[in-house]
């Protein structure tokens, strides 16, 4: 292990505070994961974040940690909402990138009989790839409603069901969004991207439940053995990217204005209660709402495709939707006192246990579903938030497998190979708009999601519910 890492348990390691760190860094990690490949630059980013003003308790890192912009992906930065800072670099460019899981009433054989037709229909219905857009743009008036209301804006357009909102984190809408803060350039980038997948690690995946670890929760969530599911991973597209780009420019000026000494300009920040801080939070909420509406619009198209191919028996039902690039104001107990905090989760997912006041009624007794996608050739997992997650991680857990290789490294490893044929040999049908994306997203470019999940379970952040096997994958 890295010499600066000190073991607290088999699953928890600490970087003790140094002269420039005001709080420690805490990493949820195993030696096996570390040996499989650890990004040393990400550790430096944890140390940098631990020196920001107003930090609370510790900067956290999930086991899928790897280097990002400012804060590592898999990082959790918590600041005091009154006296701390807010940092766009600790949220990320793809605001509220997230994962949505739907279940069907179909059997595996139903899919196998029509999987080529299904793949073609999905590629036609959901634009994928870099710069993917819809044929028609939303008007600014319609778009502003989406920015303010999120997925709820699609309810009146017949593209959502009431149950969809009830099974989405925060009902698919962050409060405090101010559409007047969204620039013409940001809206121009997003106006034709509602209902699009994008590129990179974003995907649509048809899966089947192959192993159940918690039969009671699985039954309550409709995820029994051999259930066919659809997992969607995408975010706020060009609109969120532009919001972040513009915010970072403002935050660099704000950091000088408030005389912050930044360890890394990528962690540019402003007091949360300053004009710059409040404006970013209101603009970020617009990006988060757009992302939820985007995943809801994709859900609408998925229902149309499945209904056309399989009839009403397909019945796509939302299990849950949560984001992993958001900063939220949340109440947590610090030294037995309840305090309002700003929890930046970058490549980290909420994990609120049973009984939490912010959970939808459907999950108040089970705890929140936690959706952990693997790479396109290996398993994904559904977990439940563990009772100890609030104490251990401010109610946070991992968001996926986490990259092991850079995109360039992955492309070099894939030279001379056919990723499509390799997937077919595993029984996975693959569709993609760009060959390079397949090479960048090959299985070996990622950590083993099973090892990541083992670490968060061992650390008391989540508990296993079931394992999902990919059958059909659409990449950007």
Buried (B, 14 or more C-beta within 10 A) or exposed (E): EEEBBEEBEEBBBBBEBEEEBBBBBBBBBBEEBBEEEBBEEBBBBBBBBBBBBBBBBBBBBBBBBBBBBBBBBBBBBBBBBEEBBBBBBBBBBBBBBBBBBBBBBBEBEBBBEEBEEBBEBBBEBBBBBEBBBBEEBBEBEBBBBBBBBBBBBBBEEEBBBEEBBBBBBBBBBBEEBBBEBBBEEBBBBBBBBBBBBBBBBBBBBBBBBBEBBBEEBBEBBBBEEEBBBBBBBBBBBBBBBBBBBBBBEBBBEBBEEBEBEBBBEBBBBBBBBBEBBBBBBBBBBBBBBBBBBBBBBBBBBBBBBBBEBBEEEBBBBBBBBBBBBBBBBBEBEEEEEEBEBBBBBBBBBBBBBBEBEBBBEBBBEBBBBBBBBBBBBBBBBBBBBBEBBBEBBBBBBBBBBBBBBBBEBBBEEBEEEEBBEBBEEBEBBBBBBBEBBBBBBBBEBBBBBBBBBBBBBBBBBBBBBBBBBBBBBBBB
